[in-house]
Amino acid sequence: MELGMNLFLDTSAVVKLYHQEKGTDALSSFLQQNAKDLILLIADITKLEFHSAILRRVRLGEITPETAQQAFELFDRDLQMYYINETNAITITLAIQLLDQLASQKSLKSFDSLQLSAALISNRFAKIDYFVSSDKALLAIPHDYFPVINPEEQ
């Protein structure tokens, strides 16, 4: 992997790139300012969570089903620009360890533990410069491992 600024984006950050909401402008601006050296990493479960998050916005009446379909098509087209950490036995084992260590004291959910596990594994191959998320419960944890960016607070 080439040298550059490595960002691990959880699903809450990725959604901001396809749906205008709080933090979208800040994240888009940050990405544009650093576009030359940017490497974007995501977990493969982001593909599943992305659909769930967009469809939640349809249920809430924030967007139409047609807008959701457009977001899905754009995201699918853009998948080539992301380095994707595939979930495997190592990722799941680490996610379970993180849950066992942290979930009784902090709000760490199963999919969040997989996101964090994917970031930690990705960090072994390409140093993660920032963990990007707007999930406040999740962000209480990765700052122990990475600098974090919450686009909603930029």
C-alpha positions in Angstrom: 0.0 0.0 0.0 1.3 3.4 -0.9 2.1 6.1 1.6 -0.5 8.7 2.3 -3.0 9.7 4.9 -4.9 6.6 5.9 -8.4 7.0 7.1 -10.6 4.2 8.5 -14.2 5.2 7.9 -16.9 3.4 9.8 -20.4 3.3 8.3 -21.6 6.5 10.0 -18.9 8.3 8.1 -19.4 6.6 4.8 -23.1 7.4 4.9 -22.3 11.1 5.1 -20.6 10.8 1.7 -23.9 9.7 0.1 -26.5 11.5 2.2 -26.5 15.2 3.1 -26.6 15.4 6.9 -24.8 16.9 9.9 -21.1 16.5 9.3 -21.3 15.8 5.5 -19.9 19.2 4.6 -17.0 19.0 7.1 -16.1 15.5 6.0 -16.3 16.3 2.3 -14.2 19.3 2.8 -11.6 17.4 4.8 -11.4 14.7 2.1 -11.1 17.2 -0.7 -8.3 19.1 1.1 -6.3 15.8 1.5 -7.4 14.1 -1.7 -3.9 13.9 -3.1 -2.6 11.6 -0.4 -5.8 9.9 0.8 -6.3 6.2 1.4 -9.8 5.2 2.6 -10.2 2.0 4.4 -13.5 0.3 5.4 -14.7 -3.0 6.8 -16.6 -5.2 4.5 -19.6 -5.1 6.9 -19.9 -1.4 5.9 -21.6 -2.6 2.7 -24.3 -4.2 4.8 -24.6 -1.4 7.4 -24.7 1.2 4.6 -27.9 -0.4 3.2 -29.4 -0.6 6.6 -28.6 3.0 7.4 -29.9 4.4 4.1 -33.1 2.3 4.4 -33.6 3.6 7.9 -33.7 7.1 6.5 -36.4 5.9 4.0 -38.5 4.5 6.9 -38.1 7.8 8.8 -39.3 9.7 5.7 -36.0 11.6 5.4 -35.4 10.3 1.8 -37.4 8.6 -0.9 -36.8 5.0 -2.0 -35.6 6.4 -5.3 -33.0 8.5 -3.5 -31.9 5.4 -1.5 -31.5 3.5 -4.8 -29.3 6.3 -6.2 -27.2 6.2 -3.0 -26.8 2.4 -3.3 -25.7 2.7 -7.0 -23.2 5.5 -6.2 -21.8 3.5 -3.2 -21.4 0.4 -5.3 -19.7 2.4 -8.1 -17.3 3.9 -5.5 -16.4 0.7 -3.8 -13.2 0.6 -6.0 -11.9 3.6 -4.2 -11.9 1.9 -0.8 -9.5 -0.6 0.6 -11.8 -3.2 2.1 -10.9 -5.3 5.2 -12.7 -8.6 4.6 -14.1 -10.1 7.8 -12.5 -13.4 8.5 -11.8 -15.6 11.6 -9.1 -13.3 12.8 -11.3 -10.3 12.6 -14.1 -12.0 14.4 -11.8 -13.4 17.1 -10.4 -9.9 17.8 -13.9 -8.5 17.8 -14.9 -11.0 20.5 -11.8 -10.1 22.5 -12.7 -6.4 22.3 -16.3 -7.2 23.4 -15.0 -9.3 26.3 -12.6 -6.6 27.4 -14.8 -3.5 26.9 -18.5 -4.2 26.5 -19.2 -4.5 30.2 -17.9 -1.0 30.9 -18.5 0.8 27.6 -21.2 0.7 25.0 -19.6 -1.6 22.4 -22.0 -3.4 20.1 -21.2 -6.4 18.0 -21.0 -4.6 14.6 -19.0 -1.8 16.3 -16.5 -4.3 17.6 -16.2 -5.7 14.1 -15.5 -2.2 12.8 -12.9 -1.5 15.4 -11.4 -5.0 14.9 -11.1 -4.3 11.1 -9.4 -0.9 11.8 -6.9 -2.5 14.2 -6.1 -5.3 11.7 -5.8 -2.7 8.9 -3.5 -0.7 11.1 -1.0 -3.6 11.0 -0.6 -3.2 7.3 -1.1 0.6 6.8 -0.9 2.9 9.8 -4.3 4.4 10.4 -3.9 8.1 10.8 -7.5 8.7 11.8 -10.6 6.6 12.7 -13.5 8.5 11.3 -17.0 8.1 12.8 -19.9 10.1 14.1 -21.1 7.2 16.3 -20.6 8.8 19.7 -20.8 5.5 21.6 -18.3 3.9 19.4 -16.0 6.9 19.5 -15.5 6.4 23.2 -13.3 3.5 22.4 -11.1 3.9 19.3 -9.3 7.0 20.7 -7.4 4.5 22.8 -5.9 3.2 19.6 -6.1 6.0 17.0 -6.6 9.7 16.6 -10.3 10.1 15.8 -12.3 12.5 13.7 -16.0 13.1 14.3 -17.3 15.0 11.2 -20.2 16.3 13.3 -17.8 18.1 15.6 -15.6 19.6 12.9 
